[in-house]
Amino acid sequence: MHTRSVPSARRASATTVASTRLHWWALALPALAFGLLLLLLAGSGEAHAATGEVSGLVHVAEQVLRAVG
């Protein structure tokens, strides 16, 4: 009697490889967070705190927060 252990071993290794792949958001979310923090740091030199004006970035952030929450 011949047992077919090789194909099942190949199937198991293929399942292991597939489960270790990164999802698209695992790379996109840290890149997005880095970009947003970089924008916040780059725009901090033009702060409008003394004049009372709201910057464009703050306005967009408020709109996003309203849409999410």
BELZIMO-V292472 format. One record per pair of residues at least 4 apart in sequence whose C-alpha atoms are under 8 Angstrom apart, sorted by the first residue. I is the first residue (numbers start at 1). J is the second residue. D is the distance in Angstrom with one decimal. If there is no record, write none. Layout:
<<I:J:D> <I:J:D>>
This chain:
<<4:8:7.3> <5:9:6.2> <6:10:6.3> <7:11:6.1> <8:12:6.2> <9:13:6.3> <10:14:6.2> <11:15:6.3> <12:16:6.3> <13:17:6.2> <14:18:6.2> <15:19:6.2> <16:20:6.6> <17:21:6.9> <22:26:6.2> <22:27:7.8> <23:27:7.5> <24:28:6.2> <25:29:5.5> <26:30:7.2> <27:31:6.4> <28:32:6.0> <29:33:6.1> <30:34:6.1> <31:35:6.2> <32:36:6.2> <33:37:6.2> <34:38:6.1> <35:39:6.2> <36:40:6.2> <37:41:6.2> <38:42:6.1> <39:43:6.0> <40:44:6.2> <41:45:7.9> <43:47:7.2> <47:55:7.7> <48:52:6.1> <48:53:5.5> <48:54:6.6> <48:55:6.9> <49:53:7.0> <54:58:6.4> <54:59:6.6> <55:59:6.3> <56:60:6.2> <57:61:6.1> <58:62:6.1> <59:63:6.4> <60:64:6.2> <61:65:6.1> <62:66:6.2> <63:67:6.2> <64:68:6.1> <65:69:5.8>>
